[in-house]
């Protein structure tokens, strides 16, 4: 699943492209290659959350998302 679904009425094409770039960047930084993994689905939720609160910077959204996943990983290993 990606943010590039043109049939999605919730986001413009440019919004979808912005979120997709942030998602791809975060996934690359975390080494998440599998499209349908649970962790990638979490990435999508964090990207969407950052976007919903008004963030429109690809690098900032990716950084927020990476940090959220790293915290989640750390907390799940305790």
N, C-alpha and C positions, 0 to 999 in steps of 0.2 A: 504494500500500500504506500502511496505517495501523496504529496500535497498537489500533484499536477493533474488531478482529475478535473477536466474542464466542465464536467457536469455538476460540480459542487457549487451550490448556490450561496454558500457561506463566505467564500473568499473570491476576490478578483484573481485573474490570471497572474498578475504581478505579485499579489500577496502569496499565492501558492508557490510561485517560483522562489520568492524570498525564503519562505519556510522550508522549501525543499533544499535550498542551498545550505541553510543552517543545519538541517537534519543530516545531510550528506557530510558536512564538515565535522559535526559532532561524532557521527558514526565512524568516520575515518580516524579521528583522534583517539577514539576508544577501541578501535580495532573490531568493530561490529560489522561484519560483512553480510551475514544472513538476513535477507529481507524480511522474513516472517518470524524472527526470534522475539521472545518476550521482551528482551532488553531493548530491541529496536522499537517495539511498540511503546515502551516507556519513553524512549527518546522522542517519539512523535508527540506524546502527551505533554512533555516538558517544553518542546518547541512551541506547541499550540498555546500552552499557558503563558509563555513569555510574550508571544504575539498578542494574545488577548489583553494582557495588561498594558499594551502599548509599545512594546519594544519593536523597533523596525530596523535594527542593525544586525546583519547576518552574524558577524563575529561575536557580538554580545549575546545573541540568542544561543549560538553554539557553545560559548563559554559557560553560560548559565546551565545549559543542558548537560554538558560534560561534568560540571561540578555536582549537579543533582544526582547523576548516575554514580559518580565516585562515592558520594555520601551514602547512597543507597547500598552500594556494594560493601562499603565498610561496615554499615550497620547490620547487614544480613550475615556477616561472618562472625558476629558476636554471640 
